[in-house]
Amino acid sequence: MVELSRNDARTDKVTAGQVDEGLKLCARYGLHPALLFMEQVGVPRPVALRVLCSPEHYRQRDRRRVPRS
């Protein structure tokens, strides 16, 4: 199993964008609408629950504009 750290670059930009939108919905409308949105757009339920229920695990924006090669 590959171990990922909090600083690893996001590899799935689509899912990352959907999670970010879900977090915005959570801040505005609450947990349940955000979870429903994430499930509808295909974010895996364990991922959605982890980011919605554990703010300390939210990824911060990637600091690099261009990933290392």
Distance bins in CASP14 RR format, pairs under 12 A and 6 or more apart:
PFRMAT RR
TARGET T0000
AUTHOR 0000-0000-0000
RMODE 2
METHOD distances of the structure
MODEL  1
2 8 0 0 0 0 1 0 0 0 0 0 0
2 11 0 0 0 0 0 1 0 0 0 0 0
4 10 0 0 0 0 1 0 0 0 0 0 0
4 11 0 0 0 0 1 0 0 0 0 0 0
4 12 0 0 0 0 0 1 0 0 0 0 0
4 47 0 0 0 0 0 1 0 0 0 0 0
4 57 0 0 0 0 0 1 0 0 0 0 0
4 59 0 0 0 0 0 1 0 0 0 0 0
5 57 0 0 0 0 0 1 0 0 0 0 0
5 59 0 0 0 0 0 1 0 0 0 0 0
6 56 0 0 0 0 1 0 0 0 0 0 0
6 57 1 0 0 1 0 0 0 0 0 0 0
6 58 0 0 0 0 1 0 0 0 0 0 0
6 59 1 0 0 1 0 0 0 0 0 0 0
6 60 0 0 0 0 1 0 0 0 0 0 0
6 62 0 0 0 0 0 1 0 0 0 0 0
6 63 0 0 0 0 0 1 0 0 0 0 0
7 59 0 0 0 0 1 0 0 0 0 0 0
7 60 0 0 0 0 1 0 0 0 0 0 0
7 61 0 0 0 0 0 1 0 0 0 0 0
7 62 0 0 0 0 1 0 0 0 0 0 0
7 63 0 0 0 0 1 0 0 0 0 0 0
7 64 0 0 0 0 0 1 0 0 0 0 0
7 68 0 0 0 0 0 1 0 0 0 0 0
8 16 0 0 0 0 0 1 0 0 0 0 0
8 59 0 0 0 0 1 0 0 0 0 0 0
8 60 0 0 0 0 0 1 0 0 0 0 0
8 62 0 0 0 0 1 0 0 0 0 0 0
8 64 0 0 0 0 0 1 0 0 0 0 0
8 67 0 0 0 0 0 1 0 0 0 0 0
8 68 0 0 0 0 0 1 0 0 0 0 0
9 16 0 0 0 0 1 0 0 0 0 0 0
9 59 0 0 0 0 1 0 0 0 0 0 0
9 60 0 0 0 0 0 1 0 0 0 0 0
9 61 0 0 0 0 0 1 0 0 0 0 0
9 62 1 0 1 0 0 0 0 0 0 0 0
9 63 0 0 0 0 1 0 0 0 0 0 0
9 64 1 0 0 1 0 0 0 0 0 0 0
9 65 0 0 0 0 0 1 0 0 0 0 0
9 66 0 0 0 0 0 1 0 0 0 0 0
9 67 1 0 1 0 0 0 0 0 0 0 0
9 68 0 0 0 0 1 0 0 0 0 0 0
9 69 0 0 0 0 0 1 0 0 0 0 0
10 16 1 0 1 0 0 0 0 0 0 0 0
10 17 0 0 0 0 1 0 0 0 0 0 0
10 18 0 0 0 0 0 1 0 0 0 0 0
10 19 0 0 0 0 1 0 0 0 0 0 0
10 20 0 0 0 0 1 0 0 0 0 0 0
10 47 0 0 0 0 0 1 0 0 0 0 0
10 59 1 0 0 1 0 0 0 0 0 0 0
10 60 0 0 0 0 0 1 0 0 0 0 0
10 61 0 0 0 0 1 0 0 0 0 0 0
10 62 1 0 0 1 0 0 0 0 0 0 0
10 64 0 0 0 0 0 1 0 0 0 0 0
10 67 0 0 0 0 1 0 0 0 0 0 0
11 59 0 0 0 0 0 1 0 0 0 0 0
11 62 0 0 0 0 0 1 0 0 0 0 0
11 67 0 0 0 0 1 0 0 0 0 0 0
12 18 0 0 0 0 1 0 0 0 0 0 0
12 19 0 0 0 0 1 0 0 0 0 0 0
12 42 0 0 0 0 0 1 0 0 0 0 0
12 43 0 0 0 0 1 0 0 0 0 0 0
12 44 0 0 0 0 0 1 0 0 0 0 0
12 47 0 0 0 0 0 1 0 0 0 0 0
12 59 0 0 0 0 0 1 0 0 0 0 0
13 19 0 0 0 0 0 1 0 0 0 0 0
13 20 0 0 0 0 0 1 0 0 0 0 0
13 62 0 0 0 0 0 1 0 0 0 0 0
13 67 0 0 0 0 0 1 0 0 0 0 0
14 20 0 0 0 0 0 1 0 0 0 0 0
14 21 0 0 0 0 0 1 0 0 0 0 0
14 41 0 0 0 0 1 0 0 0 0 0 0
14 42 0 0 0 0 1 0 0 0 0 0 0
14 43 0 0 0 0 1 0 0 0 0 0 0
15 21 0 0 0 0 0 1 0 0 0 0 0
15 22 0 0 0 0 0 1 0 0 0 0 0
15 38 0 0 0 0 1 0 0 0 0 0 0
15 41 0 0 0 0 1 0 0 0 0 0 0
15 42 1 0 0 1 0 0 0 0 0 0 0
15 43 1 0 1 0 0 0 0 0 0 0 0
15 44 0 0 0 0 1 0 0 0 0 0 0
15 47 1 0 0 1 0 0 0 0 0 0 0
15 48 0 0 0 0 0 1 0 0 0 0 0
15 51 0 0 0 0 0 1 0 0 0 0 0
15 59 0 0 0 0 0 1 0 0 0 0 0
16 22 0 0 0 0 0 1 0 0 0 0 0
16 23 0 0 0 0 0 1 0 0 0 0 0
16 38 0 0 0 0 0 1 0 0 0 0 0
16 41 0 0 0 0 0 1 0 0 0 0 0
16 43 0 0 0 0 1 0 0 0 0 0 0
16 47 0 0 0 0 0 1 0 0 0 0 0
16 51 0 0 0 0 0 1 0 0 0 0 0
16 58 0 0 0 0 0 1 0 0 0 0 0
16 59 1 0 0 1 0 0 0 0 0 0 0
16 60 0 0 0 0 0 1 0 0 0 0 0
16 61 0 0 0 0 1 0 0 0 0 0 0
16 62 0 0 0 0 1 0 0 0 0 0 0
17 23 0 0 0 0 1 0 0 0 0 0 0
17 24 0 0 0 0 1 0 0 0 0 0 0
17 37 0 0 0 0 0 1 0 0 0 0 0
17 38 0 0 0 0 0 1 0 0 0 0 0
17 41 0 0 0 0 1 0 0 0 0 0 0
17 42 0 0 0 0 0 1 0 0 0 0 0
17 43 0 0 0 0 1 0 0 0 0 0 0
17 47 0 0 0 0 0 1 0 0 0 0 0
17 51 0 0 0 0 0 1 0 0 0 0 0
17 59 0 0 0 0 0 1 0 0 0 0 0
17 61 0 0 0 0 0 1 0 0 0 0 0
17 62 0 0 0 0 0 1 0 0 0 0 0
18 24 0 0 0 0 0 1 0 0 0 0 0
18 25 0 0 0 0 0 1 0 0 0 0 0
18 34 0 0 0 0 0 1 0 0 0 0 0
18 37 0 0 0 0 1 0 0 0 0 0 0
18 38 1 0 0 1 0 0 0 0 0 0 0
18 39 0 0 0 0 0 1 0 0 0 0 0
18 40 0 0 0 0 1 0 0 0 0 0 0
18 41 1 0 1 0 0 0 0 0 0 0 0
18 42 1 0 0 1 0 0 0 0 0 0 0
18 43 1 0 1 0 0 0 0 0 0 0 0
18 44 0 0 0 0 0 1 0 0 0 0 0
18 47 0 0 0 0 1 0 0 0 0 0 0
18 48 0 0 0 0 1 0 0 0 0 0 0
18 51 0 0 0 0 0 1 0 0 0 0 0
19 25 0 0 0 0 0 1 0 0 0 0 0
19 26 0 0 0 0 0 1 0 0 0 0 0
19 34 0 0 0 0 1 0 0 0 0 0 0
19 35 0 0 0 0 0 1 0 0 0 0 0
19 37 0 0 0 0 0 1 0 0 0 0 0
19 38 1 0 0 1 0 0 0 0 0 0 0
19 41 0 0 0 0 1 0 0 0 0 0 0
19 42 0 0 0 0 0 1 0 0 0 0 0
19 43 1 0 1 0 0 0 0 0 0 0 0
19 44 0 0 0 0 0 1 0 0 0 0 0
19 47 1 0 0 1 0 0 0 0 0 0 0
19 48 1 0 0 1 0 0 0 0 0 0 0
19 49 0 0 0 0 0 1 0 0 0 0 0
19 50 0 0 0 0 1 0 0 0 0 0 0
19 51 1 0 1 0 0 0 0 0 0 0 0
19 52 0 0 0 0 1 0 0 0 0 0 0
19 57 0 0 0 0 0 1 0 0 0 0 0
19 58 0 0 0 0 1 0 0 0 0 0 0
19 59 0 0 0 0 1 0 0 0 0 0 0
20 26 0 0 0 0 0 1 0 0 0 0 0
20 27 0 0 0 0 0 1 0 0 0 0 0
20 34 0 0 0 0 0 1 0 0 0 0 0
20 37 0 0 0 0 0 1 0 0 0 0 0
20 38 0 0 0 0 0 1 0 0 0 0 0
20 41 0 0 0 0 0 1 0 0 0 0 0
20 43 0 0 0 0 0 1 0 0 0 0 0
20 51 0 0 0 0 1 0 0 0 0 0 0
20 58 0 0 0 0 1 0 0 0 0 0 0
20 59 0 0 0 0 1 0 0 0 0 0 0
20 60 0 0 0 0 0 1 0 0 0 0 0
20 61 0 0 0 0 1 0 0 0 0 0 0
20 62 0 0 0 0 0 1 0 0 0 0 0
21 27 0 0 0 0 0 1 0 0 0 0 0
21 28 0 0 0 0 0 1 0 0 0 0 0
21 29 0 0 0 0 0 1 0 0 0 0 0
21 33 0 0 0 0 0 1 0 0 0 0 0
21 34 0 0 0 0 1 0 0 0 0 0 0
21 37 1 0 0 1 0 0 0 0 0 0 0
21 38 0 0 0 0 1 0 0 0 0 0 0
21 40 0 0 0 0 0 1 0 0 0 0 0
21 41 1 0 0 1 0 0 0 0 0 0 0
21 42 0 0 0 0 0 1 0 0 0 0 0
21 43 0 0 0 0 1 0 0 0 0 0 0
21 48 0 0 0 0 0 1 0 0 0 0 0
21 51 0 0 0 0 0 1 0 0 0 0 0
22 28 0 0 0 0 1 0 0 0 0 0 0
22 29 0 0 0 0 1 0 0 0 0 0 0
22 30 0 0 0 0 1 0 0 0 0 0 0
22 31 0 0 0 0 0 1 0 0 0 0 0
22 32 0 0 0 0 0 1 0 0 0 0 0
22 33 0 0 0 0 1 0 0 0 0 0 0
22 34 1 0 1 0 0 0 0 0 0 0 0
22 35 0 0 0 0 1 0 0 0 0 0 0
22 36 0 0 0 0 1 0 0 0 0 0 0
22 37 1 0 1 0 0 0 0 0 0 0 0
22 38 1 0 1 0 0 0 0 0 0 0 0
22 39 0 0 0 0 0 1 0 0 0 0 0
22 40 0 0 0 0 0 1 0 0 0 0 0
22 41 0 0 0 0 1 0 0 0 0 0 0
22 42 0 0 0 0 0 1 0 0 0 0 0
22 43 0 0 0 0 1 0 0 0 0 0 0
22 47 0 0 0 0 0 1 0 0 0 0 0
22 48 0 0 0 0 1 0 0 0 0 0 0
22 51 0 0 0 0 1 0 0 0 0 0 0
22 52 1 0 0 1 0 0 0 0 0 0 0
22 58 0 0 0 0 0 1 0 0 0 0 0
23 29 0 0 0 0 0 1 0 0 0 0 0
23 30 0 0 0 0 0 1 0 0 0 0 0
23 31 0 0 0 0 0 1 0 0 0 0 0
23 33 0 0 0 0 0 1 0 0 0 0 0
23 34 1 0 0 1 0 0 0 0 0 0 0
23 35 0 0 0 0 0 1 0 0 0 0 0
23 37 0 0 0 0 0 1 0 0 0 0 0
23 38 0 0 0 0 1 0 0 0 0 0 0
23 43 0 0 0 0 0 1 0 0 0 0 0
23 47 0 0 0 0 0 1 0 0 0 0 0
23 48 0 0 0 0 0 1 0 0 0 0 0
23 50 0 0 0 0 0 1 0 0 0 0 0
23 51 1 0 0 1 0 0 0 0 0 0 0
23 52 1 0 0 1 0 0 0 0 0 0 0
23 53 0 0 0 0 0 1 0 0 0 0 0
23 54 0 0 0 0 0 1 0 0 0 0 0
23 55 0 0 0 0 1 0 0 0 0 0 0
23 57 0 0 0 0 0 1 0 0 0 0 0
23 58 1 0 0 1 0 0 0 0 0 0 0
23 59 0 0 0 0 1 0 0 0 0 0 0
23 60 0 0 0 0 0 1 0 0 0 0 0
23 61 0 0 0 0 0 1 0 0 0 0 0
24 30 0 0 0 0 0 1 0 0 0 0 0
24 33 0 0 0 0 0 1 0 0 0 0 0
24 34 0 0 0 0 1 0 0 0 0 0 0
24 37 0 0 0 0 1 0 0 0 0 0 0
24 38 0 0 0 0 0 1 0 0 0 0 0
24 51 0 0 0 0 0 1 0 0 0 0 0
24 52 0 0 0 0 0 1 0 0 0 0 0
24 58 0 0 0 0 0 1 0 0 0 0 0
25 31 0 0 0 0 1 0 0 0 0 0 0
25 32 0 0 0 0 1 0 0 0 0 0 0
25 33 1 0 1 0 0 0 0 0 0 0 0
25 34 1 0 1 0 0 0 0 0 0 0 0
25 35 0 0 0 0 1 0 0 0 0 0 0
25 36 0 0 0 0 1 0 0 0 0 0 0
25 37 1 0 1 0 0 0 0 0 0 0 0
25 38 0 0 0 0 1 0 0 0 0 0 0
25 40 0 0 0 0 0 1 0 0 0 0 0
25 41 0 0 0 0 0 1 0 0 0 0 0
25 43 0 0 0 0 0 1 0 0 0 0 0
25 48 0 0 0 0 0 1 0 0 0 0 0
25 51 0 0 0 0 0 1 0 0 0 0 0
25 52 0 0 0 0 1 0 0 0 0 0 0
26 32 0 0 0 0 1 0 0 0 0 0 0
26 33 1 0 0 1 0 0 0 0 0 0 0
26 34 1 1 0 0 0 0 0 0 0 0 0
26 35 0 0 0 0 1 0 0 0 0 0 0
26 36 0 0 0 0 0 1 0 0 0 0 0
26 37 0 0 0 0 1 0 0 0 0 0 0
26 38 0 0 0 0 1 0 0 0 0 0 0
26 48 0 0 0 0 1 0 0 0 0 0 0
26 49 0 0 0 0 0 1 0 0 0 0 0
26 51 0 0 0 0 1 0 0 0 0 0 0
26 52 1 0 1 0 0 0 0 0 0 0 0
26 53 0 0 0 0 1 0 0 0 0 0 0
26 54 0 0 0 0 0 1 0 0 0 0 0
26 55 0 0 0 0 1 0 0 0 0 0 0
26 58 0 0 0 0 0 1 0 0 0 0 0
27 33 0 0 0 0 0 1 0 0 0 0 0
27 34 0 0 0 0 1 0 0 0 0 0 0
27 52 0 0 0 0 0 1 0 0 0 0 0
27 55 0 0 0 0 0 1 0 0 0 0 0
27 58 0 0 0 0 0 1 0 0 0 0 0
28 34 0 0 0 0 1 0 0 0 0 0 0
28 37 0 0 0 0 0 1 0 0 0 0 0
29 35 0 0 0 0 0 1 0 0 0 0 0
29 36 0 0 0 0 1 0 0 0 0 0 0
29 37 0 0 0 0 1 0 0 0 0 0 0
29 52 0 0 0 0 0 1 0 0 0 0 0
30 36 0 0 0 0 0 1 0 0 0 0 0
30 37 0 0 0 0 0 1 0 0 0 0 0
30 52 0 0 0 0 1 0 0 0 0 0 0
30 53 0 0 0 0 0 1 0 0 0 0 0
31 37 0 0 0 0 0 1 0 0 0 0 0
31 38 0 0 0 0 0 1 0 0 0 0 0
31 48 0 0 0 0 0 1 0 0 0 0 0
31 49 0 0 0 0 1 0 0 0 0 0 0
31 51 0 0 0 0 0 1 0 0 0 0 0
31 52 1 0 1 0 0 0 0 0 0 0 0
31 53 1 0 0 1 0 0 0 0 0 0 0
31 54 0 0 0 0 0 1 0 0 0 0 0
31 55 0 0 0 0 0 1 0 0 0 0 0
32 38 0 0 0 0 0 1 0 0 0 0 0
32 39 0 0 0 0 0 1 0 0 0 0 0
32 48 0 0 0 0 0 1 0 0 0 0 0
32 49 0 0 0 0 0 1 0 0 0 0 0
32 52 0 0 0 0 1 0 0 0 0 0 0
32 53 0 0 0 0 0 1 0 0 0 0 0
33 39 0 0 0 0 0 1 0 0 0 0 0
33 40 0 0 0 0 0 1 0 0 0 0 0
33 48 0 0 0 0 0 1 0 0 0 0 0
33 52 0 0 0 0 0 1 0 0 0 0 0
34 40 0 0 0 0 0 1 0 0 0 0 0
34 41 0 0 0 0 0 1 0 0 0 0 0
34 43 0 0 0 0 0 1 0 0 0 0 0
34 48 1 0 0 1 0 0 0 0 0 0 0
34 49 0 0 0 0 0 1 0 0 0 0 0
34 51 0 0 0 0 1 0 0 0 0 0 0
34 52 1 0 1 0 0 0 0 0 0 0 0
34 53 0 0 0 0 0 1 0 0 0 0 0
35 41 0 0 0 0 0 1 0 0 0 0 0
35 42 0 0 0 0 0 1 0 0 0 0 0
35 43 0 0 0 0 1 0 0 0 0 0 0
35 44 0 0 0 0 0 1 0 0 0 0 0
35 45 0 0 0 0 1 0 0 0 0 0 0
35 46 0 0 0 0 0 1 0 0 0 0 0
35 47 0 0 0 0 0 1 0 0 0 0 0
35 48 1 0 1 0 0 0 0 0 0 0 0
35 49 1 0 0 1 0 0 0 0 0 0 0
35 50 0 0 0 0 0 1 0 0 0 0 0
35 51 0 0 0 0 0 1 0 0 0 0 0
35 52 1 0 0 1 0 0 0 0 0 0 0
35 53 0 0 0 0 1 0 0 0 0 0 0
36 42 0 0 0 0 0 1 0 0 0 0 0
36 43 0 0 0 0 0 1 0 0 0 0 0
36 45 0 0 0 0 0 1 0 0 0 0 0
36 48 0 0 0 0 1 0 0 0 0 0 0
36 52 0 0 0 0 0 1 0 0 0 0 0
37 43 0 0 0 0 1 0 0 0 0 0 0
37 48 0 0 0 0 1 0 0 0 0 0 0
37 52 0 0 0 0 0 1 0 0 0 0 0
38 44 0 0 0 0 1 0 0 0 0 0 0
38 45 0 0 0 0 1 0 0 0 0 0 0
38 46 0 0 0 0 0 1 0 0 0 0 0
38 47 1 0 0 1 0 0 0 0 0 0 0
38 48 1 1 0 0 0 0 0 0 0 0 0
38 49 0 0 0 0 1 0 0 0 0 0 0
38 50 0 0 0 0 0 1 0 0 0 0 0
38 51 0 0 0 0 1 0 0 0 0 0 0
38 52 1 0 0 1 0 0 0 0 0 0 0
38 53 0 0 0 0 0 1 0 0 0 0 0
39 45 1 0 0 1 0 0 0 0 0 0 0
39 46 0 0 0 0 0 1 0 0 0 0 0
39 47 0 0 0 0 0 1 0 0 0 0 0
39 48 1 0 0 1 0 0 0 0 0 0 0
39 49 0 0 0 0 0 1 0 0 0 0 0
39 52 0 0 0 0 0 1 0 0 0 0 0
40 48 0 0 0 0 0 1 0 0 0 0 0
41 47 0 0 0 0 0 1 0 0 0 0 0
41 48 0 0 0 0 1 0 0 0 0 0 0
42 48 0 0 0 0 1 0 0 0 0 0 0
43 49 0 0 0 0 1 0 0 0 0 0 0
43 50 0 0 0 0 0 1 0 0 0 0 0
43 51 0 0 0 0 1 0 0 0 0 0 0
43 52 0 0 0 0 1 0 0 0 0 0 0
44 50 0 0 0 0 1 0 0 0 0 0 0
44 51 0 0 0 0 0 1 0 0 0 0 0
45 51 0 0 0 0 0 1 0 0 0 0 0
45 52 0 0 0 0 0 1 0 0 0 0 0
45 53 0 0 0 0 0 1 0 0 0 0 0
46 52 0 0 0 0 0 1 0 0 0 0 0
46 53 0 0 0 0 0 1 0 0 0 0 0
46 54 0 0 0 0 0 1 0 0 0 0 0
46 57 0 0 0 0 0 1 0 0 0 0 0
47 53 0 0 0 0 0 1 0 0 0 0 0
47 54 0 0 0 0 0 1 0 0 0 0 0
47 57 0 0 0 0 0 1 0 0 0 0 0
47 58 0 0 0 0 0 1 0 0 0 0 0
47 59 0 0 0 0 0 1 0 0 0 0 0
48 54 0 0 0 0 0 1 0 0 0 0 0
48 57 0 0 0 0 0 1 0 0 0 0 0
49 57 0 0 0 0 0 1 0 0 0 0 0
50 56 0 0 0 0 0 1 0 0 0 0 0
50 57 1 0 1 0 0 0 0 0 0 0 0
50 58 0 0 0 0 1 0 0 0 0 0 0
50 59 0 0 0 0 0 1 0 0 0 0 0
51 57 1 0 0 1 0 0 0 0 0 0 0
51 58 1 0 1 0 0 0 0 0 0 0 0
51 59 1 0 0 1 0 0 0 0 0 0 0
52 58 0 0 0 0 1 0 0 0 0 0 0
62 68 0 0 0 0 0 1 0 0 0 0 0
END
